[in-house]
Each structure stands twice: as structure tokens, then as C-alpha cells.
Amino acid sequence: MAAPVLTVITYTAKPGCEEELEGLLRTHVARLAELGLVAEVKPHFAAKKVGTQNIFVESFWWRDAGARHIAQDNSEVQELWMRVEDLCISNGVQPVELALLD
């Protein structure tokens, strides 16, 4: 069985778009889970950076290394991600895939 991939994403919202972005982030991972793309047994979260109004952080586990690519090819996920990008400043979506230390 392929190993899950830990992902952390930072989002910097455009001024005035914070609430809408926050709403999308509340449901983002749940929708990916419904599509079978995230590891169900691993924890995930979405949060706002303390002391800011427009910086958010999300963390979740892709089911495996190929799940992100499947998501990129899914029209519903593409639409969701385009909405998120429209709510963020230029280069305001910064994903990082991580490998845990043994």
C-alpha cells in the first residue's frame, strides 16, 4: 500500500476576501475525502494565522503520491481550486509536501 503524503498549504487572501476563503477552507478537505483522495485516518486542519486577518494554513494527508494528480484532473476540484486562487493574492497559494522524519 502506498504511503500517505503530508501537505501543508498557506493561503494569503486578497483584502475583503477573507471570509469567503475561510468558508471554502472549512469544506475543502471534506470534499477531497468524499472523492477518496485524502487519507481518512490521518488528522487534518484549517486555521487562521494568529495576529493576521488574511493568512490561512491548511494541512492534510493525500491518500498517496498520485492522489494530488488525480485531484488536478478532476473538474470539480479544479473549479474549487480556481475559486480559492481567485480569492488569494498573486502567488498566495503555497503548497508544500512533506516527508516525516523517522
C-alpha positions in Angstrom: 0.0 0.0 0.0 1.3 3.4 -0.9 2.2 5.9 1.9 0.1 9.0 2.5 1.7 12.3 1.7 1.6 15.1 4.3 0.7 18.5 2.7 0.7 22.0 4.3 -0.7 24.9 2.3 -0.6 28.6 3.2 -3.1 30.9 1.7 -2.9 34.7 1.6 -6.3 36.2 0.9 -7.0 39.4 -1.0 -8.3 42.2 1.1 -12.1 41.7 1.6 -12.0 38.0 0.5 -11.0 36.5 3.9 -14.5 35.3 4.9 -15.2 33.6 1.6 -11.8 31.9 1.6 -12.4 30.8 5.2 -15.7 29.3 4.2 -14.1 27.3 1.3 -11.3 26.1 3.5 -13.9 24.7 6.0 -15.1 22.3 3.3 -12.1 21.7 1.1 -10.6 18.6 2.7 -14.1 17.1 3.3 -14.8 17.3 -0.4 -11.4 15.8 -1.2 -12.2 13.0 1.3 -15.6 12.4 -0.4 -13.6 11.8 -3.6 -11.3 9.3 -1.9 -8.2 11.5 -2.3 -7.2 12.0 1.4 -6.1 9.5 4.0 -9.1 9.1 6.3 -7.1 8.0 9.4 -4.8 11.0 9.4 -5.7 14.3 11.0 -6.2 17.5 9.1 -6.9 21.1 9.9 -7.6 24.6 8.5 -6.6 27.6 10.6 -6.0 31.3 10.5 -2.6 32.6 11.5 -2.7 34.4 14.8 -2.4 38.2 14.5 -3.5 38.3 10.9 -6.7 38.7 9.0 -5.7 37.2 5.7 -3.3 34.3 6.2 -4.6 30.8 6.5 -2.9 27.4 6.9 -4.3 24.1 5.9 -2.8 20.6 6.5 -4.0 17.2 5.3 -2.7 13.9 4.0 -3.1 12.9 0.4 -4.1 9.2 0.2 -0.9 8.6 -1.8 1.5 10.4 -4.1 -0.8 10.0 -7.0 -3.9 11.5 -5.3 -2.8 15.1 -6.0 -2.5 14.4 -9.7 -6.0 12.8 -9.7 -7.4 15.9 -8.0 -5.7 18.1 -10.6 -7.6 16.2 -13.3 -10.9 16.4 -11.6 -13.1 19.2 -12.9 -14.9 19.8 -9.6 -11.6 20.1 -7.7 -10.2 22.3 -10.4 -13.2 24.6 -10.1 -12.8 24.7 -6.3 -9.1 25.4 -6.6 -9.6 28.2 -9.1 -12.2 29.8 -6.7 -9.6 29.6 -3.9 -6.9 31.1 -6.2 -9.2 34.0 -7.2 -9.6 34.9 -3.5 -5.9 35.0 -2.9 -3.2 37.5 -3.9 -0.8 36.6 -6.7 1.2 33.6 -5.6 -0.9 33.5 -2.4 -1.3 29.7 -2.5 1.8 27.9 -1.4 1.7 24.1 -1.1 4.5 22.1 0.5 4.6 18.3 0.5 6.5 16.9 3.5 8.2 13.7 4.5 8.1 12.8 8.1 11.5 12.1 9.8 11.9 8.6 11.1 
